[in-house]
């Protein structure tokens, strides 16, 4: 399943990582590009705009 997450703070980032471990594809966005890059390095697809 492909899922999206807006907001990669403490809770959003952990949710995305757990979803990826369960085999889901995730697309992520955060106002901080560094947060997107960190989660994208773990396998998520980063988005730079909503």
PDB file with one MODEL, atoms N, CA, C and O in Angstrom:
MODEL        1
ATOM      1  N   UNK A   1       0.849  -1.166   0.000  1.00  0.00           N
ATOM      2  CA  UNK A   1       0.000   0.000   0.000  1.00  0.00           C
ATOM      3  C   UNK A   1       0.899   1.234   0.000  1.00  0.00           C
ATOM      4  O   UNK A   1       1.936   1.246   0.662  1.00  0.00           O
ATOM      5  N   UNK A   2       0.510   2.265  -0.733  1.00  0.00           N
ATOM      6  CA  UNK A   2       1.258   3.516  -0.752  1.00  0.00           C
ATOM      7  C   UNK A   2       0.548   4.510   0.168  1.00  0.00           C
ATOM      8  O   UNK A   2      -0.654   4.744   0.045  1.00  0.00           O
ATOM      9  N   UNK A   3       1.315   5.085   1.087  1.00  0.00           N
ATOM     10  CA  UNK A   3       0.768   6.005   2.078  1.00  0.00           C
ATOM     11  C   UNK A   3       1.563   7.297   2.085  1.00  0.00           C
ATOM     12  O   UNK A   3       2.743   7.304   1.733  1.00  0.00           O
ATOM     13  N   UNK A   4       0.929   8.389   2.482  1.00  0.00           N
ATOM     14  CA  UNK A   4       1.604   9.670   2.599  1.00  0.00           C
ATOM     15  C   UNK A   4       1.596  10.154   4.039  1.00  0.00           C
ATOM     16  O   UNK A   4       0.677   9.861   4.804  1.00  0.00           O
ATOM     17  N   UNK A   5       2.630  10.897   4.395  1.00  0.00           N
ATOM     18  CA  UNK A   5       2.715  11.468   5.749  1.00  0.00           C
ATOM     19  C   UNK A   5       3.143  12.921   5.616  1.00  0.00           C
ATOM     20  O   UNK A   5       4.148  13.228   4.975  1.00  0.00           O
ATOM     21  N   UNK A   6       2.380  13.802   6.223  1.00  0.00           N
ATOM     22  CA  UNK A   6       2.733  15.215   6.289  1.00  0.00           C
ATOM     23  C   UNK A   6       3.155  15.489   7.722  1.00  0.00           C
ATOM     24  O   UNK A   6       2.372  15.319   8.657  1.00  0.00           O
ATOM     25  N   UNK A   7       4.394  15.913   7.884  1.00  0.00           N
ATOM     26  CA  UNK A   7       4.933  16.180   9.214  1.00  0.00           C
ATOM     27  C   UNK A   7       5.794  15.025   9.682  1.00  0.00           C
ATOM     28  O   UNK A   7       5.303  13.919   9.908  1.00  0.00           O
ATOM     29  N   UNK A   8       7.078  15.290   9.826  1.00  0.00           N
ATOM     30  CA  UNK A   8       8.027  14.239  10.175  1.00  0.00           C
ATOM     31  C   UNK A   8       8.725  14.520  11.496  1.00  0.00           C
ATOM     32  O   UNK A   8       9.920  14.270  11.647  1.00  0.00           O
ATOM     33  N   UNK A   9       7.979  15.032  12.428  1.00  0.00           N
ATOM     34  CA  UNK A   9       8.537  15.242  13.765  1.00  0.00           C
ATOM     35  C   UNK A   9       8.733  13.913  14.460  1.00  0.00           C
ATOM     36  O   UNK A   9       8.821  12.874  13.805  1.00  0.00           O
ATOM     37  N   UNK A  10       8.801  13.935  15.743  1.00  0.00           N
ATOM     38  CA  UNK A  10       9.044  12.716  16.518  1.00  0.00           C
ATOM     39  C   UNK A  10       8.009  11.631  16.198  1.00  0.00           C
ATOM     40  O   UNK A  10       8.373  10.475  15.980  1.00  0.00           O
ATOM     41  N   UNK A  11       6.746  11.992  16.169  1.00  0.00           N
ATOM     42  CA  UNK A  11       5.710  10.992  15.929  1.00  0.00           C
ATOM     43  C   UNK A  11       5.628  10.594  14.452  1.00  0.00           C
ATOM     44  O   UNK A  11       5.615   9.405  14.135  1.00  0.00           O
ATOM     45  N   UNK A  12       5.573  11.574  13.548  1.00  0.00           N
ATOM     46  CA  UNK A  12       5.439  11.275  12.122  1.00  0.00           C
ATOM     47  C   UNK A  12       6.597  10.473  11.569  1.00  0.00           C
ATOM     48  O   UNK A  12       6.393   9.538  10.794  1.00  0.00           O
ATOM     49  N   UNK A  13       7.805  10.825  11.955  1.00  0.00           N
ATOM     50  CA  UNK A  13       8.979  10.095  11.485  1.00  0.00           C
ATOM     51  C   UNK A  13       8.976   8.647  11.935  1.00  0.00           C
ATOM     52  O   UNK A  13       9.315   7.753  11.160  1.00  0.00           O
ATOM     53  N   UNK A  14       8.595   8.410  13.181  1.00  0.00           N
ATOM     54  CA  UNK A  14       8.542   7.037  13.697  1.00  0.00           C
ATOM     55  C   UNK A  14       7.430   6.225  13.048  1.00  0.00           C
ATOM     56  O   UNK A  14       7.602   5.035  12.783  1.00  0.00           O
ATOM     57  N   UNK A  15       6.296   6.857  12.793  1.00  0.00           N
ATOM     58  CA  UNK A  15       5.200   6.150  12.119  1.00  0.00           C
ATOM     59  C   UNK A  15       5.641   5.717  10.727  1.00  0.00           C
ATOM     60  O   UNK A  15       5.406   4.578  10.324  1.00  0.00           O
ATOM     61  N   UNK A  16       6.280   6.623   9.994  1.00  0.00           N
ATOM     62  CA  UNK A  16       6.729   6.307   8.635  1.00  0.00           C
ATOM     63  C   UNK A  16       7.737   5.162   8.647  1.00  0.00           C
ATOM     64  O   UNK A  16       7.644   4.247   7.829  1.00  0.00           O
ATOM     65  N   UNK A  17       8.676   5.205   9.543  1.00  0.00           N
ATOM     66  CA  UNK A  17       9.681   4.131   9.602  1.00  0.00           C
ATOM     67  C   UNK A  17       9.032   2.782   9.933  1.00  0.00           C
ATOM     68  O   UNK A  17       9.423   1.753   9.383  1.00  0.00           O
ATOM     69  N   UNK A  18       8.061   2.788  10.812  1.00  0.00           N
ATOM     70  CA  UNK A  18       7.359   1.544  11.149  1.00  0.00           C
ATOM     71  C   UNK A  18       6.568   1.031   9.943  1.00  0.00           C
ATOM     72  O   UNK A  18       6.560  -0.170   9.674  1.00  0.00           O
ATOM     73  N   UNK A  19       5.908   1.930   9.222  1.00  0.00           N
ATOM     74  CA  UNK A  19       5.161   1.521   8.032  1.00  0.00           C
ATOM     75  C   UNK A  19       6.085   0.929   6.971  1.00  0.00           C
ATOM     76  O   UNK A  19       5.737  -0.058   6.324  1.00  0.00           O
ATOM     77  N   UNK A  20       7.262   1.531   6.791  1.00  0.00           N
ATOM     78  CA  UNK A  20       8.212   1.006   5.810  1.00  0.00           C
ATOM     79  C   UNK A  20       8.699  -0.382   6.216  1.00  0.00           C
ATOM     80  O   UNK A  20       8.859  -1.252   5.361  1.00  0.00           O
ATOM     81  N   UNK A  21       8.935  -0.598   7.501  1.00  0.00           N
ATOM     82  CA  UNK A  21       9.362  -1.926   7.973  1.00  0.00           C
ATOM     83  C   UNK A  21       8.299  -2.981   7.692  1.00  0.00           C
ATOM     84  O   UNK A  21       8.613  -4.159   7.519  1.00  0.00           O
ATOM     85  N   UNK A  22       7.037  -2.553   7.648  1.00  0.00           N
ATOM     86  CA  UNK A  22       5.935  -3.472   7.373  1.00  0.00           C
ATOM     87  C   UNK A  22       5.692  -3.644   5.877  1.00  0.00           C
ATOM     88  O   UNK A  22       4.759  -4.338   5.474  1.00  0.00           O
ATOM     89  N   UNK A  23       6.534  -3.010   5.049  1.00  0.00           N
ATOM     90  CA  UNK A  23       6.451  -3.206   3.605  1.00  0.00           C
ATOM     91  C   UNK A  23       5.664  -2.171   2.828  1.00  0.00           C
ATOM     92  O   UNK A  23       5.447  -2.342   1.629  1.00  0.00           O
ATOM     93  N   UNK A  24       5.231  -1.100   3.480  1.00  0.00           N
ATOM     94  CA  UNK A  24       4.469  -0.067   2.785  1.00  0.00           C
ATOM     95  C   UNK A  24       5.407   0.933   2.107  1.00  0.00           C
ATOM     96  O   UNK A  24       6.504   1.204   2.597  1.00  0.00           O
ATOM     97  N   UNK A  25       4.962   1.471   0.981  1.00  0.00           N
ATOM     98  CA  UNK A  25       5.670   2.552   0.312  1.00  0.00           C
ATOM     99  C   UNK A  25       5.145   3.860   0.896  1.00  0.00           C
ATOM    100  O   UNK A  25       3.934   4.050   1.007  1.00  0.00           O
ATOM    101  N   UNK A  26       6.050   4.758   1.267  1.00  0.00           N
ATOM    102  CA  UNK A  26       5.611   6.006   1.883  1.00  0.00           C
ATOM    103  C   UNK A  26       6.138   7.205   1.110  1.00  0.00           C
ATOM    104  O   UNK A  26       7.278   7.213   0.646  1.00  0.00           O
ATOM    105  N   UNK A  27       5.291   8.214   0.981  1.00  0.00           N
ATOM    106  CA  UNK A  27       5.657   9.507   0.414  1.00  0.00           C
ATOM    107  C   UNK A  27       5.554  10.500   1.560  1.00  0.00           C
ATOM    108  O   UNK A  27       4.535  10.558   2.247  1.00  0.00           O
ATOM    109  N   UNK A  28       6.610  11.281   1.768  1.00  0.00           N
ATOM    110  CA  UNK A  28       6.664  12.133   2.955  1.00  0.00           C
ATOM    111  C   UNK A  28       6.895  13.598   2.604  1.00  0.00           C
ATOM    112  O   UNK A  28       7.535  13.926   1.605  1.00  0.00           O
ATOM    113  N   UNK A  29       6.356  14.471   3.456  1.00  0.00           N
ATOM    114  CA  UNK A  29       6.568  15.913   3.320  1.00  0.00           C
ATOM    115  C   UNK A  29       6.733  16.516   4.708  1.00  0.00           C
ATOM    116  O   UNK A  29       6.079  16.106   5.667  1.00  0.00           O
ATOM    117  N   UNK A  30       7.619  17.495   4.790  1.00  0.00           N
ATOM    118  CA  UNK A  30       7.787  18.296   6.000  1.00  0.00           C
ATOM    119  C   UNK A  30       8.292  19.663   5.561  1.00  0.00           C
ATOM    120  O   UNK A  30       8.948  19.775   4.526  1.00  0.00           O
ATOM    121  N   UNK A  31       7.997  20.695   6.329  1.00  0.00           N
ATOM    122  CA  UNK A  31       8.486  22.030   5.971  1.00  0.00           C
ATOM    123  C   UNK A  31      10.000  22.130   6.086  1.00  0.00           C
ATOM    124  O   UNK A  31      10.612  23.025   5.503  1.00  0.00           O
ATOM    125  N   UNK A  32      10.604  21.215   6.836  1.00  0.00           N
ATOM    126  CA  UNK A  32      12.062  21.177   6.987  1.00  0.00           C
ATOM    127  C   UNK A  32      12.645  20.151   6.011  1.00  0.00           C
ATOM    128  O   UNK A  32      12.450  18.951   6.201  1.00  0.00           O
ATOM    129  N   UNK A  33      13.354  20.597   4.974  1.00  0.00           N
ATOM    130  CA  UNK A  33      13.915  19.662   3.991  1.00  0.00           C
ATOM    131  C   UNK A  33      14.870  18.635   4.604  1.00  0.00           C
ATOM    132  O   UNK A  33      15.017  17.534   4.074  1.00  0.00           O
ATOM    133  N   UNK A  34      15.517  18.988   5.715  1.00  0.00           N
ATOM    134  CA  UNK A  34      16.425  18.035   6.366  1.00  0.00           C
ATOM    135  C   UNK A  34      15.657  16.841   6.932  1.00  0.00           C
ATOM    136  O   UNK A  34      16.157  15.716   6.907  1.00  0.00           O
ATOM    137  N   UNK A  35      14.464  17.074   7.436  1.00  0.00           N
ATOM    138  CA  UNK A  35      13.641  15.978   7.959  1.00  0.00           C
ATOM    139  C   UNK A  35      13.224  15.043   6.827  1.00  0.00           C
ATOM    140  O   UNK A  35      13.236  13.823   6.988  1.00  0.00           O
ATOM    141  N   UNK A  36      12.858  15.615   5.689  1.00  0.00           N
ATOM    142  CA  UNK A  36      12.490  14.801   4.522  1.00  0.00           C
ATOM    143  C   UNK A  36      13.691  13.987   4.064  1.00  0.00           C
ATOM    144  O   UNK A  36      13.559  12.796   3.784  1.00  0.00           O
ATOM    145  N   UNK A  37      14.855  14.611   3.986  1.00  0.00           N
ATOM    146  CA  UNK A  37      16.066  13.916   3.537  1.00  0.00           C
ATOM    147  C   UNK A  37      16.423  12.762   4.468  1.00  0.00           C
ATOM    148  O   UNK A  37      16.850  11.704   4.007  1.00  0.00           O
ATOM    149  N   UNK A  38      16.252  12.955   5.765  1.00  0.00           N
ATOM    150  CA  UNK A  38      16.594  11.904   6.728  1.00  0.00           C
ATOM    151  C   UNK A  38      15.703  10.678   6.555  1.00  0.00           C
ATOM    152  O   UNK A  38      16.192   9.549   6.588  1.00  0.00           O
ATOM    153  N   UNK A  39      14.412  10.888   6.370  1.00  0.00           N
ATOM    154  CA  UNK A  39      13.499   9.759   6.202  1.00  0.00           C
ATOM    155  C   UNK A  39      13.653   9.157   4.803  1.00  0.00           C
ATOM    156  O   UNK A  39      13.526   7.944   4.632  1.00  0.00           O
ATOM    157  N   UNK A  40      13.924   9.997   3.807  1.00  0.00           N
ATOM    158  CA  UNK A  40      14.152   9.486   2.451  1.00  0.00           C
ATOM    159  C   UNK A  40      15.389   8.597   2.412  1.00  0.00           C
ATOM    160  O   UNK A  40      15.432   7.633   1.649  1.00  0.00           O
ATOM    161  N   UNK A  41      16.385   8.907   3.217  1.00  0.00           N
ATOM    162  CA  UNK A  41      17.586   8.068   3.283  1.00  0.00           C
ATOM    163  C   UNK A  41      17.259   6.676   3.815  1.00  0.00           C
ATOM    164  O   UNK A  41      17.988   5.721   3.550  1.00  0.00           O
ATOM    165  N   UNK A  42      16.167   6.560   4.564  1.00  0.00           N
ATOM    166  CA  UNK A  42      15.732   5.261   5.090  1.00  0.00           C
ATOM    167  C   UNK A  42      14.824   4.519   4.115  1.00  0.00           C
ATOM    168  O   UNK A  42      14.437   3.380   4.376  1.00  0.00           O
ATOM    169  N   UNK A  43      14.477   5.162   2.979  1.00  0.00           N
ATOM    170  CA  UNK A  43      13.692   4.466   1.965  1.00  0.00           C
ATOM    171  C   UNK A  43      12.380   5.104   1.568  1.00  0.00           C
ATOM    172  O   UNK A  43      11.703   4.592   0.677  1.00  0.00           O
ATOM    173  N   UNK A  44      11.995   6.197   2.189  1.00  0.00           N
ATOM    174  CA  UNK A  44      10.751   6.869   1.817  1.00  0.00           C
ATOM    175  C   UNK A  44      10.971   7.706   0.558  1.00  0.00           C
ATOM    176  O   UNK A  44      12.106   8.014   0.194  1.00  0.00           O
ATOM    177  N   UNK A  45       9.882   8.063  -0.092  1.00  0.00           N
ATOM    178  CA  UNK A  45       9.929   8.964  -1.240  1.00  0.00           C
ATOM    179  C   UNK A  45       9.663  10.366  -0.709  1.00  0.00           C
ATOM    180  O   UNK A  45       8.611  10.617  -0.120  1.00  0.00           O
ATOM    181  N   UNK A  46      10.602  11.274  -0.911  1.00  0.00           N
ATOM    182  CA  UNK A  46      10.451  12.634  -0.410  1.00  0.00           C
ATOM    183  C   UNK A  46       9.691  13.513  -1.385  1.00  0.00           C
ATOM    184  O   UNK A  46       9.875  13.406  -2.597  1.00  0.00           O
ATOM    185  N   UNK A  47       8.840  14.377  -0.862  1.00  0.00           N
ATOM    186  CA  UNK A  47       8.112  15.359  -1.661  1.00  0.00           C
ATOM    187  C   UNK A  47       8.538  16.744  -1.194  1.00  0.00           C
ATOM    188  O   UNK A  47       8.708  16.976   0.003  1.00  0.00           O
ATOM    189  N   UNK A  48       8.711  17.669  -2.142  1.00  0.00           N
ATOM    190  CA  UNK A  48       9.138  19.015  -1.761  1.00  0.00           C
ATOM    191  C   UNK A  48       7.986  20.012  -1.757  1.00  0.00           C
ATOM    192  O   UNK A  48       8.190  21.190  -1.465  1.00  0.00           O
ATOM    193  N   UNK A  49       6.779  19.553  -2.079  1.00  0.00           N
ATOM    194  CA  UNK A  49       5.597  20.414  -2.047  1.00  0.00           C
ATOM    195  C   UNK A  49       4.364  19.548  -1.825  1.00  0.00           C
ATOM    196  O   UNK A  49       4.356  18.356  -2.134  1.00  0.00           O
ATOM    197  N   UNK A  50       3.326  20.171  -1.284  1.00  0.00           N
ATOM    198  CA  UNK A  50       2.065  19.447  -1.111  1.00  0.00           C
ATOM    199  C   UNK A  50       1.329  19.532  -2.407  1.00  0.00           C
ATOM    200  O   UNK A  50       0.227  18.998  -2.528  1.00  0.00           O
TER     201      UNK A  50
ENDMDL
END
